[in-house]
């Protein structure tokens, strides 16, 4: 299957070394890329922000979603609260849930240890060293990792969820 590419416009098949469809003047895709593109729901509606952060991180996520066929826009956004950044990753509202799942998948690909760290934190262990955490204490008693939270120089936003924005 890797020896062909397909035009997403007209469906014409080409040898794998050809890059552009002669009829449609669009970039050719492998069968797997075309399948992934067709699995994306239809994008309509107003743009909604699904992630805020610094430009570099938002751009990396936008590129990951673009590779999965999800239409994105990186726009300057006012800081909306804890964890907010100067830029937002915007998608049409009809695909916001789908895109948010793709952001999670991208994070898991980029940071494979993230899921394990979140599981440790949820079970009362330090995500960095695995030591038992003291409830209400904003840092790990063994390694000193700042876990966020009010009273220790962290965020006072109750909707923030703790150390995720610090």
Secondary structure, 3 states (H helix, E strand, C coil): CCCEEEECCCCCEEECCCCECCCCCCEEECHHHHHHHHCCCCCCCCEEEEEEECHHHHHHHHHHHHHCCCCCEEEECCCCCCCCCCEEEEEEHHHHHHHHHHHHHHHHHHCCCHHHHHHHHHCCECCCCCCECCCCCCECCCCCCECCCCCCCCCCCCCCCCHHHC
